[in-house]
Amino acid sequence: MRTTLLLALLAAGPAHAACQGDEAFSCRIGEKTLEICYWKGMLTYSFGREGKPELFLNEPLETVAFTPWPGIGSSLWETVAFRNEGYIYEVWTSVERDPESTEPRAGGVRVMQGDATVAELACDRGTATPMDTLYDLKDGIGQCWDMETQSWGLCN
């Protein structure tokens, strides 16, 4: 009886992959979910079918390559990159600055090997979330973005 109840409760749970900790970004790409999460000083990259990610990567917040919007251009954009076995998985998000624009936030993941892009997947229209919490998380651990060097360092 207990086993049957436990199995019923597990089956009744949500079918989507949920962040362990706080969500920093997510979107849908077809039948798959792309998520960036923050928990206990780590950022995680997860991509795959709901509840069964095909790729799961961890990187310390201190070293993850997050690039904030530089303050110029027609769109607000940010990227965060994870390294794995010679590949870089760069997740991006962008939204038009024009207040009259009707385009929803866009996003996706670019997979690179060296300087070559080997794959690029776009989020389904309207499913990309903002990534701006990463700036606050970096700031919260005493890191500041240096526009001149385009890198994070300790705040003075």
N, C-alpha and C positions, 0 to 999 in steps of 0.2 A: 504494500500500500504506500509506504513512504517513498519508494523508488518511483512508483507511478506518479505521485504528487510532484516530486522533484522534476521529473521529465516533463510533466505538463507545465510547470512554472517556467522552465527553461525554454520550452517551445513557445510560450506565450510572450516572451520578452521581445523587445524591438529587433527587427531584422537588420538594422543598419549598424555599422561599426561606430562605436562611440569612443570619443577621446577618453583616455585615462588622464585626468587633470582637466585643463582648460583648452578649449579650441582656439587656435590662432588664425586658422583659415580652413575653409572647406568648399568643395563644389562637386558637382556630378559630371562625369564624363561617360555618357552613354549609360550602361548598366553598372558602372564602377564609381567609387567614391575616392576623392583625393582629399586628404586631411593633413593639416599641420597642427600638432598639439603641444602644449607645454605642461610639464609635470616635474617637480623636484629638480629644477635646474637643467632639465633636458628638453630639447625640442625633438619631436618625432614626426617622421614623414611616413604616411601610410597611403597605399594605392592598391585598389582592387575591388572585388565584389564585396558588397555589404557583409560584414561579419567574417570575411575570409580574405584579408589583404594578400596580394601577390608579392608586395615589397614593403618592408617595414624597416626604417632606418632611424637611428638615434644619433644626436649630436649635442654636446654641451652648449648651452646658451652662450657661454663666454666665447666660443670659437666658431659658431655657426655664421655663415656668410650672408648676413641680411643687409640689403641695400635699400635705404629709404628714399622716398621721393626727393629730388634735389631742389624743388621749389620753382622750377621753370618748366615750360612746355604746355601743350594743350590738354594734357591728361595728368591725373595723379596716379602714380604707379609705384610699386614696391616689388622686390624680389627677395627670395631666400633660397640658398643653395645647399644641398646635401651631397657629400662625396661617398662613392661606393665602388670599390674595385675598378678604378680607372674611369668611372663615369661620374658626371655631375648632373644632379636632378634639380633644375632651377624652377621653382614655383613662382609664378608672377600673378599680379592683379593690377587692374587699371580701370579708371573711370574718367570720363570726360569732365573737364573743369567747367565747361559752358553750362550755366544753370538752366538753359533752355533745351539742352540735349535730352533726348528721350531714350538714348542707349543705356542699357543696364550695365553694371559693373561686369567686366570681362576678367578672365583668368585662365590659367592653364599650367602645363609643365613642359619644359624644354629639356630634353636629355642630350647631353653633350659628351663626347669623348675627345679630349683635347679641345681644339678650336672648332671641331666639326659637330654640327647638330645632327644627331642620328634619329631623333624622333621629336615630334612636337604635337601635343594633344591640347585642345582647347576645351574649357569647361562648357557645359551646356548653357545656353543663353539664360541669363538671370539667376544662375545658381552660385556664382562666386561671391564669397564674403570678403569684407575688408581684412587687411593684414596689419593694420596700424598698431595693434597691441604689441607687436614685436619691438617696436621702437621704445615703448614704455618699459617693456621687460629688460631690454638692454640698458636703458637709463637706470632702472631699478637696481642693477648690479654694479653701478658706478662706471658704466661705459658711455662715452660720448662719440658722436659721429663727427669726423673731421672732413669737411667738404673739400679741402685742398688735397688731401691724400686719398680721399674716398675710402676711408677705413675707420674702424672702431678702435678706440684706445681708452685709457683711464682718464676720467674727468679731472681737470685741474682744480 
